[in-house]
């Protein structure tokens, strides 16, 4: 039996795996996990330098399923951005990888999500977006489209919050969208996001096979295949079986899912300019009006400084400082108190 292939730091791909998934069979989140493993393996990320951050929800369980030897912190609902900010500023050598969901990000955590973007904290922020609250039995989330239908028949009447549009409005330095089943597109985007200095937001449409993969859902495998407007390339994994789609940049393809529903993907053209923020916002709105999901690298700003650089924070990790370095001397303390008299 041939020895496993090693990456440039001498690790096999299995070194980037975690515990076995407990999510539903066919869940798009599991596909994302596999793509993250591949991206980290190909980049040659040192496991002990990776920090996996998450909040609450099905999405926030996924960090357990990759890089078992990495650091990890599962925080309370919607608070992952503040935890990530603190960890990143305490040790800038860590690679921060936040995994959140549409509920964790666009509802209770929206304020923290927005301020992380404003500060441009050096973090790759993955939104596993299925338009539903899977842990609480399928209610609409804030990213559900108007007119989408729940499994029990309820129709959503509220306008959706688009994580990419919010990120663009706040001047996020890296904005991309993809589909959980499109490894050909998603793995390069993940690698680019991890290498980016600043906040990199990836909104990944990830169908929930239990509560949101039926006719009437706009986050189902079938609907995404019919309506995704892809900027680069698309692959697709439906429930129980893998469906791959490969079509040219600048074109649209319909994907028929196992339950008969459809997904429309539109891949960005090769000449798309990711440095044009206003053009990117217009692109998302035009795609929404056509019922298409635009995928690919939507926006990139390579000139923006990350938060730690802008605030002139030391590169040396704060956690490495000794007590003597952290505490002022008696003379310094007395001088400080005297200045306040």
C-alpha positions, 0 to 999 in steps of 0.5 A: 500500500502506497504511503499517503502524499504529504504536503510541504510541511510533511503532513498527510491529509488525514492530519487535518481531519477531526472527529466523525460528523454527527450532522444529517447525512447529505448535509451541505455543512459536511461538504464544506468541512471536506473542502476546508480540510483540503484547503488547509492541507494544500496550504500546509497550515500548521495545526497548532497555529490554527484557531477554530472559532464558532457560536451556536447552531448546526454550523458551529458544530463543524469545527469539531470535524476538522483539524483535531489538533488545532485550538478551538472555542465554541462560544455562545450564540452570536458572540463568535466575532468578539471571541475571535477578535480577542484571540487574534489580538492576543496572539497574532501568529494564530490563523483565525478560522470562524465558522458561523451560520445564517442565524448565528450571523444574521440574527443574534450576531449581526451587530458583532459581525458588522463590527468585526468587518468595520475593524477588519480583524484578520479572520476567515469568516465562513457563513454556512447559510441554509436559510433555516434554524436546523437545531430548532426544527426549521423556522425561517432564518434572516437569510430566507428569501421572500416567498420561500416556503417552509417544509410545513407550508408557511411562506416567508414574508420578510426581506432577507439579510444578504451577508455579502451585501452587508459586508460590501456596504461596510467595506469588507476587504474580501467578500465571496459566495459559493455553494457547498457542493462546488469544491472546484470553486470553493477550495481556491476561495478558501485558500485565498481567504485564509491567505488574506490579511483582514476579514474575509467573508465567505457566504456558502449556501449549504442546503439543510436536507432535513428542513430546507431541501424541498419544493418552495425552498430557495436554499435547496439543492435543486433551487441552487442548481437552477439559480446559482450565477457562478463567477468561476466554477461549480460542483454540486453534492445533493443528498445521498449522492454527488451531483457535479456541475461544470459550466463556463464562467459567465453562464448560468446553469440549472441543477435538478436536485434529488427531490425534484427542486431546482437551483440556478447558479450563475458563475461570474465572468472571467472579466469580473473586476473584484476591486469595484465595490459598487459594481459588486453591490450592483451585481448581487442586486441584479442576481437577486432580481433574476432569481440567481445566486452569484458565486465567486470572488465578489470583492477584494481590497488588498490595500486595507490594513487589518485591525492590529496593524492599524492600531500598531499592536505588537506582533509578540503574542500577549499571552507570552508576556510575563507578569513583570512585563504586564504589571507596572512597577511600584514607581510607575504606579505611584507616578501614575497615581500622582498624575491623577491627584 
